[in-house]
Amino acid sequence: MVSEHLFTGYARFSVLVLGATLSGLHSLAFPVRMVQIAQLPQPLCYNFPCGDANHNGRFEVYGTRSMTEESLVVFEYVGDNEFTRSALSTIAHAPTEFGDGDGDDLMELVVGSTSDRSSAVILESPDAYSFPADSVWGTFPHPAANHPYPKFMDLDRDGRRELAIQVENYGVHLYENAGDNQYELVAVLSESLNYPAGDFDFGDLDGDSLTELVIGSMDHRIYVFEATGNDNEYVLAARCSTLSHQNYNVAVAHDMDRNGRPEFLAIGTWFSGGQYYVRLMIYEAIAGSYAPVWEQARLDFFRGMSGNPFSVGDIDGDSIEEFAVHTGRGVALFKCTGPHEYAQVWQRDSIGSYERLFDVNRDGRAEVIFDGPRGTEIWEDTEGLAVAEMAKPKPALPVMVRPTIARLGMPVQFSGISPNADIEVHSLDGRLVTQAEGVGQPNWTWSLRDQAGNLVPAGTYFAVIRSKERLASLKLCIVK
């Protein structure tokens, strides 16, 4: 069933004054201490895919020689914050994605056309000790100017990775790996996408072990498609309507505020009083729907539609992700400061429209990679966990169940439940036994009966308690 949320007000969110500049808007109560650790001698121009193609334990950053000369180059980290440069090819495409799509242990670099981005080509390493260079697969779908770059993913979780490609007015095309260097078109996610779509990203947003694909669109909506559990089968799970004129860029995060629910970020433009503003929103799955839980609306957030303004990663090594967003003035880092609260903690000028958070030097903290005035800059948080611990959202009090070993016919009671929490009880094999939505009190009693009113058999059960503030999981045993 498709659910649709209409964003109609501001009172629930942290909305800042339209038109204000970056400086002075946030009190940097939780700053990061960023230091530039490297500067590559040239801009890499696009979205900086990273990986270890030659399996030597050192990551590489891929890019192009310039915006007008699209020969592919790679900079490999060699230690002590130093990089060496190698040329890859003169193919006129921009690197977009890195991975092993066909599972042969030879790493692949997906490149897209720099002119209309209407094609995708896969370059593969000739052996396990070389950078990607050989063209092994290519597709040329319907032309689509400025559509987002392809991504590797395994949406249906069948062990075969898909390459998702956005095609203007034709939805997202999924090409699944069908053998060594073989990819076949298996699905087109186009339902209700009557306008040119924008960026897309994927993840399990509602905690049901099925993967969702989030797609921004030009028609005031964000579309969420979900895998059904069947091979290459997907359904439209939600349409999120907003007041934005366009919703173009999205990105999935992994529980930045530690409440048990992943988020997805979205940027959309908004026309008011003869001026285009840009609205940054963070959505979560709540009670079977997707709703915005935080937003800012500003004049200076994003310079245009040509790049991907988002990147998500753990910049301070505390296992909690932060996000970077491109503004009209450069790259800005945002950090969670409380339940559904985020603050800007750093900013740097940039001449590009892309950035990447990636732990290039493998020190446990993601670096910020972006094009600066004199080349690609790489910055790192030098304080790490010292600042991260101060900024970490405080966990809620634990949820408890008594007794943990219960006899058939004797109810059990849960306590410490947050307001309006959802409770699910599952059997050991994952089957849903019973559930209660919007529990409006701190205590909840389970009569040991399933949804049909039958007493459950003896065995081990797991209860999942979800609320806006947190996610808790409890085990209990029922004996005869």
Secondary structure, 3 states (H helix, E strand, C coil): CCEEEECCCCCCCCCCCCCCCCCCCCCCCCCCCEEEEEECCCCCCCCCCEECCCCCCCCEEEEECCCCCCCEEEEEEEECCEEEEEEEECCCEEEEEEECCCCCCCCEEEEEECCCCCCEEEEECCCCCCCCCEEEEEECCCCCCCCCCCEEECCCCCCCCEEEEECCCCCEEEEEECCCCCEEEEEEECCCCCCCEEEEEEECCCCCCCCEEEEEECCCEEEEEEECCCCCCEEEEEEEECCCCEEEEEEEECCCCCCCCCEEEEEEEEEECCEEEEEEEEEEEECCEEEEEEEEEECCCCCCCCCCCEEEECCCCCCCCEEEEEECCEEEEEEEEECCEEEEEEEECCCCCCEEEECCCCCCCCEEEEEECCEEEEEEECCCHHHHHHHCCCCCCCCEEECCEEECCCCEEEECCCCCEEEEEEECCCCEEEEEEEECCCCEEECCECCCCCECCCEEEEEEEECCCCEEEEEEEEEC
